[in-house]
Amino acid sequence: MADPRTLPPEVLAALKAGNRIEAIKILRQRMGVGLAEARSRMEALEARSPASGDKGADAAAPVRTPARTAAPRLKPAGYVRREGLSPGEVPRTSGGTQAVIIVIAIVIAIWVYARFA
């Protein structure tokens, strides 16, 4: 299917330089084929190259590793998102409850002092 003799020389030069994407672009422009067909021709040509003993094209081609996907982050039970807080920050108390307790303690202290003094 992808006979090197039928491909334009610019495509072969781009492949030897390790520019697979550039080779596909040139092939699409010169031969007027679609992206899928140009890509399949490049894959067929690359599949034939190691069998013919041409190790130069293999050495220049970058090795692709599969992309790792991050595991989804799980939120702890009872997690509530509060606006304006950084992750891990604990919201401050408003102090309203503390103020009421202090006022009640002062009123009791004044009453005890007035009653027993």
PyMOL commands that set and color helices and strands:
alter all, ss='L'
color gray80, all
select helices_A, chain A and resi 9-16+20-31+35-52+56-60+96-116
alter helices_A, ss='H'
color red, helices_A
deselect
rebuild
show_as cartoon
